[in-house]
Amino acid sequence: MSELHTPQAGDDQSQDDDVVALLIRQHGDIRNLFDEVEATTGDARRDAFRRLVRLLAVHETAEEEVVHPFARRALAGGEQVVDDRLAEERAAKETLSELDGMDTDDPEFLPRLQALRTDVQEHARAEERYEFTHIRRSTDVTNLAAMAKAVKAAEAMAPTRPHPGVESATANVAVGPVAALMDRTRDAVRKAMGND
């Protein structure tokens, strides 16, 4: 992943009002949670992995609902940029669903988690390079703030644990609890954007 931005005075407020800064911060949070999962065992690993699943689901779903539609419309070559990111996200969701069904103490868990981490980090770098930089150049602070508000609403409203049985009719590659969490997040984003 790219280096996180250097904190500035009032930076917490700027992250609240800028979808790009918010998503880059989440990339750092995701990296830190991968570190925590890899460094722990037992219940601590299970808890860290549950938090990682939640953040990945919230982050990717918010991007699908907020960032990607904007990028498709506003960026030169936006269709291809978004299609490439969605293919990466689809593969990550499949791996995440497989991991979610495993015991975190299973000997196969960490090697699969590390493969997911590599894929997620490459995806984050591509987002930052091909999407985020161009989004910031393509819109004004009002639109960046509106997109940030929708992403924060998703983060605040998404359940802390996946709840089976709330899957929507929307087709989703991921199955089971991860899919349910993504669907709940999608609903929260749409409500925050007034698209429910």
N, C-alpha and C positions, 0 to 999 in steps of 0.2 A: 504494500500500500504506500501511497505517497506520504510524505511528511505532513503531519498536522500543522495547521497554521499557527503562527506565533500569537499567543494571547495578547490582546490589547486592552487598554482601559475601556470598561463598558462592554467587554467581549461577550459576556453572558447575554446581554440584551441584543447584540448583533446576531448571535446565534438564534435567538428567539425570532428575529425578524428577517432571517435570510435562510432560505431552504437549502442552499448549497452548503453554507457553514454548518447547519444542523446535520445534514447527511454525512458530511466529512467527519464531524464529531462522532456520529454513530459508527462510522467505519473504524475509528479508533476504539470505541467501546467494544465493538465486535472482536477486534484483534485482542483486546485485553481479556475478554471472556474466553476466547480460545486458549490463551495462556493459562487462565485459571483452571479450565477443564483439564488441560494437559498436566498441570502441576499438582492436582489433588487426586484423592481416591475416595472410594466409599460414598457415604452420604454427601460429603462436600462436593465430589465430582458430579453426582446426580443433580444436586441443586444448581451448580454452575452450568451444567449442560441444559437444564430446564430454562434458565435465564438466557442462555445463548439461543436456544430454539425460539423463545419468545421474541428476542430482539431481531433475529434474522427474519422471522415471519413478519413482524411489524415493519421493519425497514424495507424489505423487498416488496411487500404488498403496497405500502405507501408510495414507493417509487412507481410501481405499475399503475396506480390510480392517479398520481399527481404529476410526477416528473416525466414519465415516458410520453403521456399524451401531449404535454407541452413541447417536448423535444421533437416529436413527430411533426408538429405544426410549425415550429419556430426555427428549427435548425436546418441548414443546407444538408441534404442527405440524411435528414432525421429518420426517415423510415428505416433505412438500413442500419443506422446506429442503434435504434431501438430494437429492431429484430435481432441483432447480434447480442444485445444485453439480455433480451428475453430468452434466447437459447441458453445462455449461460445460467440464468436464473432457474430455468426449467431443470437443467441437470443438477443444480445445487439442491433444489427442492426434493428431487428423487433421492439423492444421497441423504439428505436430512431426514426424510421419512424413514429410510432404512435404519439410520442411526437411532432414531427415536424409538424404534421397535426393539432395540438391543439393550441388554444390561450394560451399563457403563463400565462394569468390571470385566466384561467379556474380553478375552485376549485380542479379538479382532476389532474392538471398538476404537482404540487409539490409532492404529494405522489408517482406518477409514476416516476418522476425524481429521487426521493430518492431511489426507488427500482432499477432504472437503475444505480445509483451511487454505490450502494452496489454490484451489479453484475460486474460493470466495475472495482471496486477496487479489488474484488476477482480475476478477470481475470488478472489484472496487477500483483498481487502477484504471481499467478501461472506462468505467463510469466517470471518474474524475477527469480523465483526459478528453474523452470524446463527447461527454454529455455536460457535466457540471460546469466546466470552464465556459462553454458556449452558451449555456443557459444564462449565466450571470451577465454575459455580454448582450444577450438577446432580449432582455426585459428590464423593467424598472424595479425600484425597491418595493413598490406597492405590491406588485405581482409576486416577487420573491417572498414577501411577508405573508401573503395569502396562501401560498403553497406551504410555507413553514407552518402556518396555523393548522392546516389539514394534516400534515405529518405529525405534529405534536398531539393533535386530537387522537390520532390513531394510537400513538404511544401511550397516552393516558387512558384510553378506553379499552384497549385490548386486554383480554383476560390474562392473569399472570400464569395460568396453567391452561393448556388446551382442554376444551370440553367436547367430547365426542357427541355426535348426534345433532350438531348445529350446522352441518354442511349445507351450503346453498345449492341451488340447481346449477349454478355456474360451474362449467367444466374446470377442473383443476387437476393438474398432473399428480400433485401430492395427494396421498390418501390418508385417512385416519386423522389422528389428533392434530398433526401439523396442518392439514387442509382445513380443519375446523377453525383453528386459530387464524389462519390466513383469511378465511371467509368472514370471521368476526371483525378482523382488522379492516377488511375491505368495506364492510358495512359502516364502521366508525368513520373511515375516511370520507365515504360518500355523504354521510350525514353532516360531517364538518364542512363539506364543500357545498352543501345544500342540494345534493343530487340523489337524495334517498327516495 
